[in-house]
Amino acid sequence: KGVFTRTCMVTEGKHAKLSCFVTGHPKPHIVWRKDGTNISEGRRHIMYEDQAENFILKILYCKQNDNGLYTCNASNMAGQTYSAVLVILFFFYFSQIEIDTS
């Protein structure tokens, strides 16, 4: 069975908030990954569960190297599953345009 991949578009320097809703008994263990590598919580990566039981990964001050495929991996004794989000950063470049009014 295939897994639908969502897309999250974010502007460079802004925050991205990825969410994943998972239920199970016993409560699943959640691991966030980027391009297959586990993400550790740190100054720019915040992980928590909100009041609606969504598992959240917040990426603060997004940079170009934050582009990639993020997965929320859930597992317990009954099995495992995952949800995927493709994060794409937008970069805005401003160039000065001179107008000749002569």
C-alpha positions as a Markdown table, in Angstrom:
| # | Residue | x | y | z |
|---|---|---|---|---|
| 1 | Lys | 0.0 | 0.0 | 0.0 |
| 2 | Gly | 1.4 | 3.4 | -1.0 |
| 3 | Val | 1.8 | 6.4 | 1.3 |
| 4 | Phe | 0.5 | 9.7 | 0.2 |
| 5 | Thr | 3.2 | 12.4 | 0.4 |
| 6 | Arg | 2.1 | 16.0 | 1.3 |
| 7 | Thr | 4.0 | 19.1 | 0.4 |
| 8 | Cys | 4.9 | 21.9 | 2.8 |
| 9 | Met | 6.2 | 25.1 | 1.2 |
| 10 | Val | 8.0 | 27.5 | 3.5 |
| 11 | Thr | 9.9 | 30.8 | 3.0 |
| 12 | Glu | 13.6 | 30.9 | 4.0 |
| 13 | Gly | 14.0 | 32.2 | 7.5 |
| 14 | Lys | 10.4 | 31.3 | 8.5 |
| 15 | His | 9.2 | 28.4 | 10.6 |
| 16 | Ala | 7.7 | 25.1 | 9.3 |
| 17 | Lys | 5.3 | 23.1 | 11.4 |
| 18 | Leu | 4.8 | 19.5 | 10.3 |
| 19 | Ser | 2.1 | 17.4 | 12.0 |
| 20 | Cys | 1.2 | 13.7 | 12.1 |
| 21 | Phe | -1.8 | 12.1 | 13.7 |
| 22 | Val | -1.2 | 8.6 | 15.0 |
| 23 | Thr | -3.3 | 6.5 | 17.4 |
| 24 | Gly | -2.6 | 3.1 | 18.9 |
| 25 | His | -2.5 | 0.9 | 22.0 |
| 26 | Pro | 0.0 | 0.8 | 23.4 |
| 27 | Lys | 0.8 | 4.4 | 22.5 |
| 28 | Pro | 3.1 | 4.5 | 19.5 |
| 29 | His | 6.8 | 5.7 | 19.7 |
| 30 | Ile | 7.4 | 8.5 | 17.2 |
| 31 | Val | 10.6 | 9.1 | 15.3 |
| 32 | Trp | 10.9 | 12.0 | 12.8 |
| 33 | Arg | 13.3 | 11.5 | 9.9 |
| 34 | Lys | 14.7 | 13.7 | 7.2 |
| 35 | Asp | 15.7 | 11.9 | 4.0 |
| 36 | Gly | 15.9 | 8.6 | 6.1 |
| 37 | Thr | 18.1 | 10.0 | 8.9 |
| 38 | Asn | 16.7 | 10.4 | 12.4 |
| 39 | Ile | 16.2 | 14.0 | 13.6 |
| 40 | Ser | 17.3 | 15.0 | 17.1 |
| 41 | Glu | 15.5 | 17.6 | 19.0 |
| 42 | Gly | 17.7 | 20.7 | 19.3 |
| 43 | Arg | 17.7 | 24.5 | 18.9 |
| 44 | Arg | 16.0 | 24.5 | 15.5 |
| 45 | His | 14.0 | 21.2 | 15.8 |
| 46 | Ile | 11.2 | 21.1 | 18.4 |
| 47 | Met | 9.1 | 17.9 | 18.8 |
| 48 | Tyr | 6.0 | 17.7 | 20.9 |
| 49 | Glu | 2.4 | 16.2 | 21.0 |
| 50 | Asp | -0.4 | 18.8 | 21.0 |
| 51 | Gln | -3.7 | 18.7 | 22.8 |
| 52 | Ala | -5.4 | 17.1 | 19.8 |
| 53 | Glu | -2.9 | 14.2 | 19.9 |
| 54 | Asn | -1.0 | 15.3 | 16.8 |
| 55 | Phe | 2.8 | 14.8 | 16.9 |
| 56 | Ile | 4.5 | 18.0 | 15.8 |
| 57 | Leu | 7.9 | 18.7 | 14.3 |
| 58 | Lys | 8.7 | 22.4 | 14.2 |
| 59 | Ile | 11.7 | 23.5 | 12.1 |
| 60 | Leu | 12.7 | 27.0 | 13.2 |
| 61 | Tyr | 14.3 | 29.6 | 10.8 |
| 62 | Cys | 14.3 | 27.3 | 7.8 |
| 63 | Lys | 17.4 | 27.2 | 5.7 |
| 64 | Gln | 18.2 | 25.7 | 2.3 |
| 65 | Asn | 19.5 | 22.5 | 3.8 |
| 66 | Asp | 16.1 | 21.9 | 5.4 |
| 67 | Asn | 14.7 | 20.9 | 2.0 |
| 68 | Gly | 13.9 | 17.2 | 1.9 |
| 69 | Leu | 11.5 | 14.4 | 2.6 |
| 70 | Tyr | 10.4 | 14.3 | 6.2 |
| 71 | Thr | 8.7 | 11.2 | 7.7 |
| 72 | Cys | 6.8 | 10.7 | 10.9 |
| 73 | Asn | 7.5 | 7.1 | 11.8 |
| 74 | Ala | 5.2 | 5.5 | 14.4 |
| 75 | Ser | 5.8 | 2.0 | 16.0 |
| 76 | Asn | 4.5 | -0.1 | 18.8 |
| 77 | Met | 4.1 | -3.8 | 19.5 |
| 78 | Ala | 1.3 | -4.1 | 17.0 |
| 79 | Gly | 3.4 | -2.8 | 14.1 |
| 80 | Gln | 4.7 | 0.4 | 12.4 |
| 81 | Thr | 3.6 | 3.0 | 9.9 |
| 82 | Tyr | 4.7 | 6.3 | 8.6 |
| 83 | Ser | 3.5 | 9.6 | 7.0 |
| 84 | Ala | 5.6 | 11.7 | 4.7 |
| 85 | Val | 5.9 | 15.4 | 3.9 |
| 86 | Leu | 8.1 | 17.0 | 1.3 |
| 87 | Val | 9.5 | 20.3 | 2.5 |
| 88 | Ile | 10.3 | 22.8 | -0.2 |
| 89 | Leu | 11.8 | 26.2 | 0.7 |
| 90 | Phe | 11.1 | 29.4 | -1.3 |
| 91 | Phe | 13.9 | 31.9 | -1.7 |
| 92 | Phe | 13.1 | 35.5 | -2.5 |
| 93 | Tyr | 15.8 | 37.5 | -4.3 |
| 94 | Phe | 15.3 | 41.2 | -4.8 |
| 95 | Ser | 17.1 | 43.1 | -7.5 |
| 96 | Gln | 17.2 | 46.8 | -7.9 |
| 97 | Ile | 15.8 | 48.1 | -11.1 |
| 98 | Glu | 16.9 | 51.4 | -12.4 |
| 99 | Ile | 14.3 | 53.3 | -14.5 |
| 100 | Asp | 15.6 | 55.9 | -17.0 |
| 101 | Thr | 13.1 | 58.7 | -17.1 |
| 102 | Ser | 15.0 | 60.9 | -19.6 |
